[in-house]
Amino acid sequence: MDLLPLVLLHAFPFDSRMWDGVRAALDPVTPDLRGGDREPDLGVLADDVLRGLDRAGLDRVVLGGCSMGGYVAMALLRREPSRVAGLVFADTRSTADGDEARANRLAMADRVLAEGVGWVPDAVLPGLVGPSPAEGVVERAREVILGQPAAEVAWAQRAMAARPDSGDVLAGLDVPALVLVGSQDAPTPPAVARELAGVLRWAEYVELAGVGHLTPLEAPEAFAATVLDWRRRVGV
């Protein structure tokens, strides 16, 4: 069976290296999401992804995203849903931030610009990984986070703080979707992932046992096997 190209969008505060563990099995297209000096809005990242698809001659794809990558995928669906034949949402949500979450994002953006990213791994990783991460996972995550420009980390937080609720967009889709979540995901726990699956018309829900918020980093083999099995069964 010939499967469509798979595009995977990375989480915050990472880059496309977070997908390294699934490349051999899934052969994904993995753009780096960069805001630059533009207004903080996840829609501009969605536009970048669409331009990348155009340059590569990719008409329709299976689109996936982990955490922030899921938010960018939803922004893309607002623009050109016809380009998407299937969806993989990992450890993400369809709802906008509440007041407290939004304030926390903006405070982190300000601190990163003032102090740099050196403090970020210690601040975020305990809440992102599961209770018993595999050897090397935390170290690899730390390395990738420390490689991010402070301005990009701040930009992404401000863009995520401003994102709208996407429930209306997702409810209108008529494509197969896989909603994947770590059973120990603290930022978007299984209850939130099930809520997301419930918004989608043709969603399959899968939990990866013992894994936290960064499923493709923490359990790349299980993540890839789940995605590949789903794609073969639904034919995308």
C-alpha angles and dihedrals in degrees: 000000000000110000125203120251113280119223117195123192119204132237130246129297092016140077135222092295088082087077095054092104094058100041098095093052101036105026092211132182104239116186122191110241111225128170100190114178096332127114109283102258126132088219091074089057089050088053089051090053091050091050089050090053090050092051091050093047092240109154101176128012144172103252123207137174139179117218105311088017088062090054090052090049089054090050089053090051089057088058109036114002090164089072092063122079097171141002137224113192114185122187095336141116139220097220128093122245120275120232095270095048091047092050091049091053093050092047091052091049091054093047094049091053090049099043108018127236100294093103096044101086093054090046099049111023098072088061096042105052128060124256094266109029118185119261112286097014097107092043092051092047090049091051093052094046092050089053093062120102111244091231091057093049090052092045093052093050092051092047092050091048089057098046119121129230109276100196093108092053095047095046091060096054122109100195133101116266137192117207110196127183140168113246088228097044107140103184094047106017124193092268090060092046091051089051089053091049089051091057092055120080099218105026132149116200123212131177122202108214120238094004128122133209098307100064098164091050098042100039108016096159094050091043093051094044091051093049094045093048091050093048093052093048096049095037102239 
